[in-house]
Amino acid sequence: MSSMPAQKVTTFLMFEGRAEEAMTFYTSLFDDSEVLAVSRYGPGEEGVEGSVRHATFTLAGQQFMCIDSSVSHGFTFTPAMSLYVRCDSESELDRRYAALVEKGQELMPLGSYGFSAKFGWLVDRFGVSWQLNLDH
């Protein structure tokens, strides 16, 4: 166990049936990432049996939580809230961007913008928004 204090603010992602798929995909893209805990809906419970009641995972050492909501909501993710990723190299940025944008949507294609030499903003296949920036 780390001697660092527990993270006090955690991003919480609500899915409707794709939480495990998203969590597995995201953890595959970043070093120092892992699924920490998963609890699942059981038989006769409100959620779909076997889907994620609650999970915690890390991406690049930062903790996240996710669920598969047992209730269908009239809202989903919005690009007004995004995960901002500083990449150490252009190849790292390109690899992550390509993986995340697949079956998603570009909001700002990878390019050189006044505030960054290389930046891209996208919505992934799960509806989560990401901004990726070359950290120089």
Rosetta blueprint (number, residue, H / E / L):
1 M L
2 S L
3 S L
4 M L
5 P L
6 A L
7 Q L
8 K L
9 V L
10 T L
11 T E
12 F E
13 L E
14 M E
15 F E
16 E L
17 G L
18 R L
19 A H
20 E H
21 E H
22 A H
23 M H
24 T H
25 F H
26 Y H
27 T H
28 S H
29 L H
30 F L
31 D L
32 D L
33 S L
34 E E
35 V E
36 L E
37 A E
38 V E
39 S E
40 R E
41 Y L
42 G L
43 P L
44 G L
45 E L
46 E L
47 G L
48 V L
49 E L
50 G L
51 S L
52 V E
53 R E
54 H E
55 A E
56 T E
57 F E
58 T E
59 L E
60 A L
61 G L
62 Q E
63 Q E
64 F E
65 M E
66 C E
67 I E
68 D E
69 S L
70 S L
71 V L
72 S L
73 H L
74 G L
75 F L
76 T L
77 F L
78 T L
79 P L
80 A L
81 M L
82 S E
83 L E
84 Y E
85 V E
86 R E
87 C E
88 D L
89 S L
90 E H
91 S H
92 E H
93 L H
94 D H
95 R H
96 R H
97 Y H
98 A H
99 A H
100 L H
101 V H
102 E L
103 K L
104 G L
105 Q E
106 E E
107 L E
108 M E
109 P E
110 L E
111 G E
112 S E
113 Y E
114 G L
115 F L
116 S E
117 A E
118 K E
119 F E
120 G E
121 W E
122 L E
123 V E
124 D L
125 R L
126 F L
127 G L
128 V L
129 S E
130 W E
131 Q E
132 L E
133 N E
134 L E
135 D L
136 H L
